[in-house]
Amino acid sequence: MNVQLPTGRELFEPKRPGSQDIAWCPGCGNFGIRNILISALAELELKPTEVAIISGIGQAAKMPHYINANGYHTLHGRAIPIATGVKAANPQLTVIAEGGDGDMYAEGGNHLLHAIRRNPDITVLIHDNQIYGLTKGQASPTTMPGMKTPTQPWGVFEEPFNPVALAIALDASFVARTFMGYFKESVEIIKKAIQHRGLAIVDILHPCVSFNKVNTYAWYREHTYWMEDHDPYDREAAFRRAIERDPLPLGIFYINEKPTFEDQVPAYRNDRTPLWKREPKLELVKRFFEEKKL
C-alpha cells in the first residue's frame, strides 16, 4: 500500500484531535499571520522537528497550538528568554518567539531590550494589533493617542511605543515591519528573518476586528507604504525611516551582521556539540560544590 506523506505546508498543519478549533475571532489578523508563517517554513523546506515556536500569553501567543512543530506556551512576556535558552541548548533548531504588542513590548519589554544586547540567533515575531485582545480591548504600548478603551474611556494620551526605532537605536542585528495583509511580501520578510544569523525582529501589523475599530484592514493599507531604494545597512537612514509616522514604512529597515550569543557563550567556544547531546560531567559538578564548602 502506498502511503502519501505530507509535504510543504501540510507538514505544519496540526493533526491532533480538536486542533482545528482555533480560538480567534472570525476575521482576526492572526489567521493570516499563521498562514504566512506556515508558508515561510514550508518554502524554507524546514521540517516540524527542526522548528521550535515559543510564545508568551495573549491571542498571538496561542500560535504553538495551531502549528505542527515543537512548541512551548510560556509565561506572560517571557517568550524571548525561553527561546534564547532553547537555542542555546540546541543551536541546530530554528527558534521563533511569538507574542503580541502587549506581551512583547509591555510585559516582555525588558527581555526584548536585553535580547538585542545578547543577539541570540532567534526570530521574534510581534503580532502588533495596537490593542490588548485577550483581555478585551485595553490600550497596549502601541495604541494610537485618542483611542478610547475600557480602561482609557477619556482616550489614550501616552506616546505610542516605537519598536522599530528602539531596535535600530540599540543596534539590533535585523529589524523589519510588515502588514499581514500583504501575504507574499510578509512571507519573504519572515523567510529572510529566519535565515538571518542573529536576533531578527519583525513587527507585524494586523487588525483586531473585535476591539480595535480604528486600525482596520483598510486603515493599514491606506497608512503604510513599502520602502524602495532603501539600504538596510545604513543605520542612520534606517532610523530616519523608523521615526516616520504616517504613512508607516514597511520592509526591512536594518541589518547588522555580528556575532551571536551562541558564538560567544563559553559552552560552545571549544565544542560545538549541542548541550542536549552532551553527557553530564557529574564529577565536575560534585567537585564544584565540594570546593564551595571549603
N, C-alpha and C positions, 0 to 999 in steps of 0.2 A: 504493500500500500504506500503510495506516495503522499507524504505529508508536506504541505506547503508552509514553510516557516515565515513568520512576519519579517518584513524588511522596511527600511526607511522610517516614515512616520509611524507605521504600525507598531514598531518596536517600543515606542514610548507611550502608546495608548494603554491605560490600565486594564488589566484583565481580572481584577479582583471583583467578587460579587458586590454589587451596590456602588462600585467606584464611579459609575456614570451619573450618580445623583449629586451633581455639583451644586454646592450651596452658595451660588452667586445669583444676584437678581438678573432677570432677563434683560439683556442689553448691556450688562456690565462690561467694562473695558478689559477686565481680567480674562474673559474668554478669548479675546483677541491676542492678549499677551501670551496666553498658554499656547495658542496655535503658532504664534511667532517663534516661541522658544522651541517647541517640538520640531518645527521646520528647520530651525538653525541647527539643532542637534543632529537631525537626520542628514542634512546637507553636509555636515562635517564628518559624516559616516562614523559617528560615535555609537557605542553600544550602551544600553542601560546600566550594565555593570561597571562602565567606565565613568559614570556621571554620579555626582552627589549633589542634591539640592537641599540647602539648609535654609530654614525660614524662622521668622520670629512669631509675632502674634498679629492677627488682623485678617482682612479679607484676602489680601495679596499673599499672606503667609500660608494660606491653605494649599498653595501650589504643589508641595510634595505629595499631597494626597491624590492629585489628579494627573500625575505624570509617572509612568513606569520607569523609575530609576531609584537609586539609593536616595533616601530622604530622611531628614531629621527636623521635626517641628519643635523648635526650642522655646525659650522664654522671650518675653516682650523686649525687643531691641537688642537681642543677643545673637542674632544670626551670624554677624561678622566674626566675633571671636571664636564661635564654634566652627565656622567654616575655615578659619585660619588654623585651628587645631587639626581638623580633618586633613587639610592639605599638608600640614607638617608631618602627620603620621603616615600619610600615603601620597607623596608628590605625584604619583602616576595618575591619580584621579583628576578629572575635570570637575572643579568645585564651584558651585554657584550659590551665592547668598541672595535671598529674595525677601522683600518686605515692602510695606507701603511707605508713604511720605512721613506718616507719624512714627511708624516702627523704626525707620532708618534715620530720620532727621531729628526726632524728639527723643524718645526713649533710647534709641541707639546712636544718637548723635556723637557722644563721646567716643564710642567704639569706631565710628567712621573716621573721626579725626586721627586716631592713633593707628588705624589700619593704613591710612595714607602714608604715615611715617614709616611703618614697617614694610609696606609693599609686598604683602603675600600674593602669590600667584593664584588669585581667585577673581571671579567675576561677580560684581554686585549689581543686581537689577532692582531698581526702585520703582515701584508702581505708584506714580505720582498723580493722584486724582484731586489733590489740593483740599482734602477733607478727611475726617475720620469716618470710615464707612461702617466698620463692625459695631462701633458704639453709637451709631445713629446720628452722625452729622455734626459733630463738634469741629471747630476750626483746627486745622493742622498747621505745622510750621510754614507751609507754602500757600495757605489760603489768602486770597486777594483781599486787600483792605475794602471795607464797606460791606462785605458779605455778612448777612445776618444768619446766625446759627442758634441752636437751642441754648448754648452757653454764652453766646455773644448776641443777645437779641437787639442790642443797640448798634451792632455792626462791628466787624473786626477793625482794629486800628493799628495793630502791630505791623512792623515792616516785614514783608514776606522773606523767608529764608531763601537764599540763592545758592543751591548746592553746587552748581556748575562753577560759579565764580570762586566759591570757597575751595573746591577741589583743585582748581588751577592755581590759586594763591598758595596752596600748600604743596604745589609741585607734584600732584598725583601723576601716576605714570600713564593713565588713559582716561579721558573724560569725554562723554558723549551724551547727547539728548536726542530723543526721537518721540514721535506721536504714534501710538499703536494703530491709528487709522491708516497709516502708510505701511502696508504689510511688507512689501518687497524690500523697501528701504530699511525697515526695522529688522528684518531677518539678516540683512547684510551687516548692519551695525553690531548686532549681537554676535554674529559669527566672528567678526573682527575682534570684538571684546574678548571672546573666549580664546581666540588664537593668540591674543596679546600675552606676553610673558610679564606678569606683574599684576598689580591691582587695577582692574578695569571697572570704572563706574559708569553706569548707563542710567540716566534719569528718563523714565518712560512716561510721558504724559498720556493720561487716559481719563475718560469721563466716569463719574459716579452718577448713574441715571436716577438714583433714589434720593440722594441728599445734596447734590451739587447741581443746581439748576442754572448756574452761570457758565461753568466751563464744560460745555456740551461738545458733542462730536463736531457740530458746525462751528462752534467758537474756536476750537483748536485749529480747524482748517483755515479759518479767517485770520487767526492771530499768530500764525507760525510761518516760517519760510525756511527753505533748505539753503545752507551756506554753499556758495560756489566760489571757486578760486581762492579757497581758504587753505593756508598752510598750517596743519596741525602741529608742526614742530616749532612754530613761532609762538612762544608763550605770551608775549605782550599782545599780539594780535588776537590770540585765543581769549585773553582776559577782556579785551575790548568788546569782543563779540558776546562774552558771557554776561556782561552788565547791560546789554540791550534788553529792553522790557517788552515793547510791543511794536512790531511782532517779535516773537521769541525765535531765535535761530535754532535750527535743527541740524544734526550731523555730528561728526567727530571734531571736537574742539581742540583737543590737546593730546599729544603723545610724547612721552619722555621715557625712553627705554633705560632702565637702570637695574642694578642687582636686586633680586627678590629676597624676601625673608628667608626662604628655604636655602638660597645660595649662601647665606651668612650665618645661619643657626649652627652652633658648634657640632651638633649631632651629625651633620652632613659634610663637614669640612674634609674628612678623610675617608668617608664611607657613604656612598650614595644609596645603599640598600635602605628601602623604606623601613621606618621604625616598626611597623606591624609585622615585618618579616624577620626581625631580629630576635634571637634568643635572649631572654633577660639574664643579665650577669648578676645573679643574686649575691655572689661573694663580694662584689664591689659595693653593693647596697649595704650588706652586713658590715663591711669594713668602715663604710662612711659613718654609720650610726655608732659603731664602737669608738671611732675616733672622737665623735662629738661628746661621748661620755667622759673622756679624759679631762 
